[in-house]
């Protein structure tokens, strides 16, 4: 049980605190939302992968900000 506790505590340090995740979330929305990558009509798969990563990171930072605020 001690090993699992140490792993969880290390994960909390790596993920950062509430304020850090909130700032990263707001920065991504304000600076990058209007300038999402577009690789043209010939490479729709690459564009969809880039959008998936961007929105995934948005959800990640919002989720961890909520978790850190609640915890």
N, C-alpha and C positions, 0 to 999 in steps of 0.2 A: 504494500500500500504506500510505503514511503517513496518508492521509485515513481509510481504514478503521480503522487503529489508533486514531486520535484519536476517531472515532465510538464505538468500543468502549470506550475509556477513559472517555468522557463518560457512556456508558450505565451503566457500573459506579458512577460517582459518584452518578448520579440514583437508581439502585436501592438504594443504601445498602449497609451491610455486613452481615455475618452476624448480629451481635447485634441490630441494628435490625430485620431481617426476622423473626428468631426472636421478639423481643418483640412485634411486631405480630401475628404468627401466634397466639401464646399469649393475647394480649389479646382478639383476635377470638373465640377459642374460649371463654375464661372469661367474658367479659362479654356477648357477643352470641348465643351458641349457644342459650341458653334463651329468648331474646326475638327470634326472627326475625320479620320483618314478615309480617303476615297481613291481607290486604285484604278478607276475608270471602268467602263463597261466590259472590257475584256477580261478583267480579273475580279469577278463578283465573289468568288470563294475567298480570296484574300481579304476583301473588304468586309465580308460577313464575319470572318475570324477576328479581324481587328475590332469590329463593333462588339462581338461577343466578349472579348477580353476587356474592353473598356467598361461595358455595363456590368460585367462580373466584378471588376474592381470597385465600381461604385457600390454595388450591393455588399461586397466584402467590408468596405470601410464603414458604411452605414450600419451594418449588422454588428461589427465589433464596437462601434461607438455606443450603440444601444446596450450591448452586453456589458461593457465597462461602466456605463452609467448606472445600470441596474444592479451591478455587483459591487 
